[in-house]
């Protein structure tokens, strides 16, 4: 009797552990209530677009554009060439073209 209960309980724990482990990969599943729209959004996104990841932004402060143009250009190039990044929608290439055209920086 004890052995049967132990086997049954371990089977239940294994099944529940698999469910928990599959959702615990994404921290959203641990912190959001399951009946919220946001939880359902992330769950649907993971189901239908598992390889896409999530949108991200790069936010900077204390940047002097005219003196940091080369660093910003390198950042955009690194992100664009990265195999881990799906798409880059950067404002910098257009800004760089504008600066080069209107201020003759020659880059």
C-alpha positions as CSV (number, residue, x, y, z in Angstrom):
1,X,0.0,0.0,0.0
2,X,2.7,2.4,0.9
3,X,4.7,1.6,-2.2
4,X,1.7,2.1,-4.5
5,X,1.0,5.5,-3.0
6,X,4.6,6.4,-3.4
7,X,4.6,5.5,-7.1
8,X,1.4,7.3,-7.7
9,X,2.6,10.5,-5.9
10,X,5.9,10.5,-7.8
11,X,4.0,10.1,-11.1
12,X,1.8,13.1,-10.2
13,X,4.9,15.1,-9.1
14,X,6.7,14.3,-12.4
15,X,3.7,15.3,-14.5
16,X,3.2,18.5,-12.6
17,X,6.9,19.2,-12.6
18,X,7.0,18.9,-16.4
19,X,4.1,21.4,-16.7
20,X,5.8,23.8,-14.2
21,X,9.2,23.5,-15.8
22,X,7.9,24.2,-19.3
23,X,6.3,27.4,-18.1
24,X,9.0,28.4,-15.7
25,X,11.4,29.0,-18.6
26,X,9.6,32.3,-19.1
27,X,9.5,34.3,-15.9
28,X,6.2,35.8,-16.9
29,X,4.4,32.6,-16.1
30,X,5.6,32.8,-12.5
31,X,4.5,36.3,-11.7
32,X,1.4,37.1,-13.7
33,X,-2.1,35.8,-12.7
34,X,-3.2,33.2,-15.3
35,X,-6.6,34.9,-15.9
36,X,-5.0,38.2,-17.1
37,X,-4.9,39.4,-20.7
38,X,-1.2,39.9,-20.5
39,X,-0.6,36.3,-19.3
40,X,-2.7,35.0,-22.2
41,X,-0.8,37.3,-24.6
42,X,2.6,35.9,-23.6
43,X,1.3,32.3,-23.6
44,X,-0.1,32.7,-27.1
45,X,3.1,34.4,-28.3
46,X,5.2,31.5,-26.9
47,X,2.9,29.0,-28.5
48,X,2.7,30.5,-32.0
49,X,6.0,32.3,-32.3
50,X,8.4,30.4,-30.0
51,X,11.6,31.3,-31.9
52,X,10.9,35.1,-32.2
53,X,11.7,36.2,-28.7
54,X,10.5,39.6,-27.5
55,X,10.9,43.2,-28.6
56,X,13.7,45.1,-27.0
57,X,14.9,48.7,-27.0
58,X,18.3,50.2,-26.4
59,X,18.0,53.4,-24.3
60,X,20.9,55.7,-23.7
61,X,21.5,58.8,-21.6
62,X,24.2,61.3,-21.5
63,X,25.1,60.8,-25.1
64,X,26.5,63.6,-27.2
65,X,25.5,62.7,-30.7
66,X,28.1,64.5,-32.6
67,X,30.9,63.0,-30.6
68,X,29.4,59.5,-30.3
69,X,28.4,58.9,-33.9
70,X,31.1,56.2,-34.5
71,X,30.0,54.3,-31.3
72,X,26.3,54.5,-32.3
73,X,27.2,53.3,-35.8
74,X,29.1,50.3,-34.4
75,X,26.3,49.5,-32.0
76,X,23.8,49.4,-34.9
77,X,26.2,47.3,-37.0
78,X,26.8,44.8,-34.2
79,X,23.0,44.4,-33.6
80,X,22.2,44.1,-37.3
81,X,24.9,41.4,-37.8
82,X,24.1,39.4,-34.7
83,X,22.5,36.0,-35.3
84,X,20.6,36.4,-32.0
85,X,18.7,39.5,-33.2
86,X,15.8,38.9,-35.5
87,X,15.3,42.5,-36.8
88,X,16.8,45.9,-36.1
89,X,14.6,49.0,-36.6
90,X,17.2,51.7,-35.9
91,X,16.8,55.5,-36.4
92,X,20.6,56.0,-36.6
93,X,21.3,55.1,-40.3
94,X,18.8,57.8,-41.4
95,X,20.2,60.3,-39.0
96,X,23.8,59.5,-40.1
97,X,22.8,60.0,-43.8
98,X,21.2,63.3,-42.8
99,X,24.3,64.5,-40.9
100,X,26.6,63.4,-43.7
101,X,24.5,65.1,-46.4
102,X,23.8,68.4,-44.6
103,X,26.9,68.9,-42.6
104,X,29.5,67.3,-44.9
105,X,31.1,65.1,-42.3
106,X,32.4,62.9,-45.1
107,X,31.6,59.5,-43.4
